[in-house]
Amino acid sequence: MELAERHISGMEKEDRLLRKQLILEHLPYVKSIVYRIAVHLPSSVEIDDLLSSGVIGLIQAVERYDPTRDNKFTTYATFRIRGAVLSELRSRDFLSRSDRRKIRALEKAYAKLENRLGREAKDEEIAQEMELSLEELFNIKKTSAISIISLGEMGYSKEEDSGRLMSYLNDTEPEDGLALTRIKELQTSLSRAIDELPEREKIVVSLYYWDELTMKEIGKVLDITESRICQIHSSAVIRLRKKLGREGLLDD
């Protein structure tokens, strides 16, 4: 074997070892992300399937990561893992048409009642407006928490639009100025919508999505039950979807 060929072969072996090391080091992220998402999923969803999708996302991250760009591998890998898991869930469409209708009806009930009252509606008032028991209302709210906002709902239905959005979220500047404007508009609207949440919902959203605490851990912080935290989180999701929809950032 020529010296140059041996050198290239050695580099390829070193590259394979580095890739393997990155995958092994970041496998715990796959498990963490999947189990955080699984909290809101029905028992019929197989966790092992989601773990497999997460691993595929991690492998794709290792293969596609560009170290010359200004973002850490862990940040990029986390994004790819989460994206792979959510794509798997979307492909299954585990929410029935009936579930989606109930979620939409709940969002409309919130909008109608709060517009009439001029304040945030209470669970009892929403239940009365929809002619439901509190238990039925909480079941719908629980279902709504696993309703995933897709890129298509945000107006990024084309593949090239989705690519621009993902590039921007990975700390890379999109070339299309219009895409950048739309993405910044979404960021601004979502930030404003979170600021407008009731204080307890805002705290739960912050602890769950920014500090990445589990529902159980948040319950301990706020000294309330885990099930109540799930209800608060569900209410926050509904309000955020409603606010984004009202600003034309989600399709009906």
C-alpha positions as CSV (number, residue, x, y, z in Angstrom):
1,M,0.0,0.0,0.0
2,E,1.3,3.4,-0.9
3,L,2.2,5.8,1.9
4,A,-0.5,8.3,0.8
5,E,-3.1,5.5,0.8
6,R,-2.1,4.4,4.3
7,H,-2.4,8.0,5.5
8,I,-5.9,8.3,4.0
9,S,-6.9,5.0,5.5
10,G,-5.6,6.0,8.9
11,M,-7.5,9.3,8.7
12,E,-10.7,7.4,7.8
13,K,-10.2,5.1,10.8
14,E,-9.6,8.0,13.1
15,D,-12.7,9.7,11.7
16,R,-14.8,6.6,12.3
17,L,-13.6,6.4,15.9
18,L,-14.4,10.0,16.5
19,R,-17.9,9.6,15.1
20,K,-18.4,6.5,17.3
21,Q,-17.2,8.5,20.4
22,L,-19.6,11.4,19.7
23,I,-22.5,9.0,19.3
24,L,-21.7,7.2,22.6
25,E,-21.2,10.4,24.5
26,H,-24.5,11.9,23.3
27,L,-26.7,8.8,23.7
28,P,-27.9,10.0,27.1
29,Y,-29.3,13.1,25.3
30,V,-31.5,10.8,23.2
31,K,-33.0,9.1,26.3
32,S,-33.5,12.5,28.1
33,I,-35.3,14.1,25.1
34,V,-37.5,11.1,24.4
35,Y,-38.7,10.7,28.0
36,R,-39.4,14.4,28.3
37,I,-41.6,14.2,25.2
38,A,-43.1,10.9,26.3
39,V,-44.6,12.4,29.4
40,H,-47.4,13.9,27.2
41,L,-48.0,10.9,25.0
42,P,-50.6,8.2,25.2
43,S,-49.5,4.8,26.5
44,S,-50.1,3.3,23.0
45,V,-46.9,5.1,21.7
46,E,-43.9,2.8,21.8
47,I,-41.0,4.5,23.6
48,D,-38.5,2.1,22.0
49,D,-39.6,3.4,18.5
50,L,-39.0,7.0,19.6
51,L,-35.6,6.1,21.0
52,S,-34.7,4.5,17.7
53,S,-35.7,7.7,15.9
54,G,-33.7,9.7,18.3
55,V,-30.6,7.6,17.7
56,I,-31.1,8.1,13.9
57,G,-31.3,11.8,14.5
58,L,-28.0,11.7,16.5
59,I,-26.3,9.7,13.8
60,Q,-27.5,12.2,11.2
61,A,-26.1,15.0,13.4
62,V,-22.7,13.4,13.5
63,E,-22.7,12.9,9.8
64,R,-23.9,16.4,8.9
65,Y,-22.3,18.6,11.6
66,D,-20.1,21.4,10.2
67,P,-17.5,22.4,12.8
68,T,-16.7,25.6,10.9
69,R,-20.1,27.0,11.8
70,D,-20.7,29.0,15.0
71,N,-22.6,26.4,17.0
72,K,-21.6,23.6,19.4
73,F,-22.1,20.0,18.4
74,T,-24.3,19.3,21.5
75,T,-26.6,22.1,20.5
76,Y,-26.9,20.9,16.9
77,A,-27.3,17.2,18.0
78,T,-30.0,18.1,20.5
79,F,-31.9,19.9,17.7
80,R,-31.5,17.0,15.3
81,I,-32.6,14.4,17.9
82,R,-35.7,16.3,18.9
83,G,-36.6,16.9,15.3
84,A,-36.3,13.2,14.4
85,V,-38.5,12.2,17.4
86,L,-41.1,14.8,16.5
87,S,-41.0,13.8,12.8
88,E,-41.7,10.2,13.9
89,L,-44.7,11.3,16.0
90,R,-46.1,13.5,13.2
91,S,-45.9,10.6,10.7
92,R,-48.0,8.5,13.1
93,D,-50.6,11.2,13.6
94,F,-51.7,9.6,16.8
95,L,-54.3,12.3,17.5
96,S,-57.7,11.4,16.0
97,R,-59.8,13.8,14.1
98,S,-62.2,13.9,17.1
99,D,-59.3,14.8,19.4
100,R,-58.2,17.6,17.1
101,R,-61.8,19.0,16.9
102,K,-62.0,19.0,20.7
103,I,-58.7,20.9,20.9
104,R,-59.8,23.4,18.4
105,A,-63.1,23.8,20.2
106,L,-61.3,24.4,23.5
107,E,-59.0,27.0,21.9
108,K,-62.1,28.8,20.5
109,A,-63.9,28.6,23.9
110,Y,-60.9,30.2,25.6
111,A,-60.8,33.0,23.0
112,K,-64.6,33.7,23.1
113,L,-64.9,33.6,26.9
114,E,-61.8,35.7,27.6
115,N,-62.9,38.3,25.1
116,R,-66.2,38.5,26.8
117,L,-64.8,38.6,30.3
118,G,-61.8,40.8,29.6
119,R,-59.6,38.5,31.7
120,E,-58.1,35.0,31.8
121,A,-60.9,32.4,32.0
122,K,-61.0,29.8,34.8
123,D,-61.3,26.1,34.3
124,E,-64.8,26.1,35.8
125,E,-65.9,28.8,33.4
126,I,-64.5,27.1,30.4
127,A,-66.1,23.8,31.4
128,Q,-69.5,25.6,31.7
129,E,-69.0,27.3,28.4
130,M,-68.4,24.0,26.6
131,E,-71.0,22.2,28.7
132,L,-68.4,19.7,30.0
133,S,-67.4,18.3,33.4
134,L,-64.1,19.4,34.8
135,E,-62.8,15.9,34.3
136,E,-63.8,16.0,30.6
137,L,-62.1,19.4,30.3
138,F,-58.9,18.2,31.9
139,N,-58.8,15.2,29.6
140,I,-59.0,17.5,26.5
141,K,-56.3,19.8,28.0
142,K,-54.1,16.8,28.6
143,T,-54.6,15.8,25.0
144,S,-53.8,19.3,23.8
145,A,-50.4,19.2,25.5
146,I,-49.3,16.5,23.0
147,S,-50.6,18.4,20.0
148,I,-47.4,19.2,18.1
149,I,-47.1,22.5,16.2
150,S,-45.8,21.6,12.8
151,L,-43.8,23.8,10.4
152,G,-46.7,23.7,8.0
153,E,-49.0,25.2,10.6
154,M,-46.6,28.1,10.9
155,G,-46.6,28.7,7.2
156,Y,-43.4,26.8,6.4
157,S,-45.0,24.1,4.4
158,K,-42.5,24.1,1.6
159,E,-39.3,22.0,2.0
160,E,-37.1,25.0,1.3
161,D,-38.9,27.1,3.9
162,S,-38.4,24.4,6.5
163,G,-34.7,24.2,5.7
164,R,-34.3,27.9,6.2
165,L,-36.1,27.8,9.5
166,M,-33.9,24.9,10.7
167,S,-30.7,26.6,9.6
168,Y,-31.7,29.8,11.5
169,L,-32.5,27.8,14.6
170,N,-29.1,26.2,14.4
171,D,-27.4,29.6,14.7
172,T,-26.7,30.0,11.0
173,E,-27.9,33.0,9.0
174,P,-30.4,32.2,6.2
175,E,-29.6,33.8,2.9
176,D,-33.2,34.8,2.3
177,G,-34.0,38.1,4.0
178,L,-37.8,37.4,3.8
179,A,-37.3,34.1,5.6
180,L,-35.3,35.8,8.3
181,T,-38.0,38.4,8.7
182,R,-40.7,35.7,9.1
183,I,-38.6,33.8,11.6
184,K,-37.9,36.8,13.7
185,E,-41.6,37.7,13.6
186,L,-42.4,34.2,15.0
187,Q,-39.7,34.5,17.7
188,T,-41.1,37.9,18.7
189,S,-44.7,36.8,18.8
190,L,-43.9,33.6,20.7
191,S,-41.8,35.6,23.3
192,R,-44.7,38.1,23.7
193,A,-47.2,35.3,24.0
194,I,-45.2,33.7,26.8
195,D,-44.9,37.0,28.6
196,E,-48.7,37.4,28.5
197,L,-49.3,34.0,30.1
198,P,-50.7,33.9,33.7
199,E,-47.7,34.0,36.1
200,R,-47.9,30.3,37.2
201,E,-48.2,29.1,33.6
202,K,-45.2,31.3,32.6
203,I,-43.2,29.8,35.5
204,V,-44.1,26.3,34.4
205,V,-43.1,27.0,30.8
206,S,-39.8,28.5,31.9
207,L,-38.9,25.7,34.2
208,Y,-40.0,23.0,31.7
209,Y,-38.5,24.4,28.4
210,W,-35.6,26.5,29.6
211,D,-34.5,24.9,32.8
212,E,-35.6,21.4,31.4
213,L,-37.0,20.2,34.7
214,T,-39.5,17.3,34.6
215,M,-43.1,17.8,35.6
216,K,-42.4,16.0,38.9
217,E,-39.5,18.3,39.6
218,I,-41.5,21.4,38.8
219,G,-44.2,20.1,41.2
220,K,-41.7,20.0,44.0
221,V,-40.5,23.5,43.2
222,L,-44.0,24.9,43.3
223,D,-45.2,22.6,46.0
224,I,-48.1,21.3,44.0
225,T,-48.9,17.8,42.5
226,E,-47.4,16.6,39.3
227,S,-50.9,16.2,37.8
228,R,-51.7,19.8,38.5
229,I,-48.4,20.8,36.8
230,C,-49.5,18.9,33.7
231,Q,-52.8,20.8,33.8
232,I,-51.1,24.1,34.0
233,H,-48.7,23.1,31.2
234,S,-51.7,22.1,29.0
235,S,-53.4,25.4,29.6
236,A,-50.2,27.3,28.6
237,V,-49.9,25.3,25.4
238,I,-53.6,26.1,24.5
239,R,-53.1,29.8,25.2
240,L,-49.8,29.9,23.2
241,R,-51.5,28.2,20.2
242,K,-54.4,30.5,20.5
243,K,-52.3,33.6,20.6
244,L,-50.1,32.5,17.6
245,G,-53.2,31.6,15.7
246,R,-54.8,35.0,16.4
247,E,-51.7,36.7,14.9
248,G,-51.9,34.5,11.8
249,L,-48.8,32.4,12.6
250,L,-50.8,29.2,12.8
251,D,-53.3,27.9,10.3
252,D,-56.7,26.9,11.5
